[in-house]
Amino acid sequence: MSMNFLDETDDWPEYQLIRDEIHRLENEHLELQKALNLAESACQMAPADDDLRLKVNRLKERLMETEKKLNASISMYR
């Protein structure tokens, strides 16, 4: 028997599902962050472009939603 609880959860399908969801959300967060950085850079070059500002705002909202989901998934895993 292991002294660490997480070592014993490797065979539990519920924890594998949570781990998979965490990895998916981490990848989504990374991709959103990259897209946001590009959009913010483009927005700085064309500050009058309303479409770019709208895109930046949408990406920020999606990034915040993903962060909330990721934090919730991580807290379930602990």
Legacy VTK file of the C-alpha trace (Angstrom):
# vtk DataFile Version 3.0
C-alpha trace
ASCII
DATASET POLYDATA
POINTS 78 float
0.000 0.000 0.000
1.301 3.378 -0.994
1.717 6.268 1.405
0.513 8.741 -1.201
-3.202 8.891 -2.055
-2.557 10.060 -5.624
-0.375 7.012 -6.279
-3.359 4.805 -5.540
-5.746 6.700 -7.831
-3.972 5.742 -11.050
-6.328 2.789 -11.541
-9.493 4.739 -10.787
-11.321 5.690 -14.003
-12.920 8.722 -12.369
-9.540 10.288 -11.706
-8.353 9.463 -15.212
-11.342 11.358 -16.599
-10.546 14.345 -14.415
-6.883 14.206 -15.423
-7.852 14.062 -19.102
-10.148 17.049 -18.639
-7.354 18.976 -16.915
-4.986 18.280 -19.816
-7.630 19.317 -22.352
-8.324 22.551 -20.467
-4.609 23.297 -20.113
-4.164 22.936 -23.869
-7.217 25.087 -24.545
-5.897 27.718 -22.123
-2.529 27.759 -23.864
-4.094 28.125 -27.315
-6.393 30.909 -26.122
-3.454 32.723 -24.534
-1.492 32.542 -27.789
-4.476 33.807 -29.784
-5.041 36.615 -27.286
-1.411 37.704 -27.472
-1.590 37.844 -31.280
-4.892 39.715 -31.218
-3.603 42.237 -28.672
-0.498 42.834 -30.775
-2.640 43.387 -33.864
-4.928 45.666 -31.867
-1.970 47.810 -30.823
-0.998 48.259 -34.470
-4.547 49.198 -35.473
-6.204 50.730 -32.394
-9.177 52.039 -34.397
-10.206 48.557 -35.549
-13.396 47.708 -33.647
-13.395 44.113 -34.890
-9.985 43.498 -33.334
-11.068 44.998 -30.020
-14.170 42.816 -30.051
-12.007 39.764 -30.787
-9.687 40.631 -27.885
-12.649 40.988 -25.525
-14.128 37.643 -26.630
-10.796 35.907 -26.192
-10.403 37.390 -22.709
-13.867 36.138 -21.749
-13.171 32.650 -23.097
-9.815 32.615 -21.319
-11.473 33.521 -18.011
-14.129 30.820 -18.492
-11.437 28.249 -19.255
-9.451 29.293 -16.182
-12.539 28.831 -13.987
-13.188 25.365 -15.437
-9.522 24.445 -15.054
-9.432 25.564 -11.417
-12.624 23.614 -10.704
-11.178 20.463 -12.320
-7.901 20.817 -10.450
-9.734 21.235 -7.143
-11.709 18.018 -7.840
-8.476 16.138 -8.453
-6.926 17.204 -5.160
LINES 1 79
78 0 1 2 3 4 5 6 7 8 9 10 11 12 13 14 15 16 17 18 19 20 21 22 23 24 25 26 27 28 29 30 31 32 33 34 35 36 37 38 39 40 41 42 43 44 45 46 47 48 49 50 51 52 53 54 55 56 57 58 59 60 61 62 63 64 65 66 67 68 69 70 71 72 73 74 75 76 77
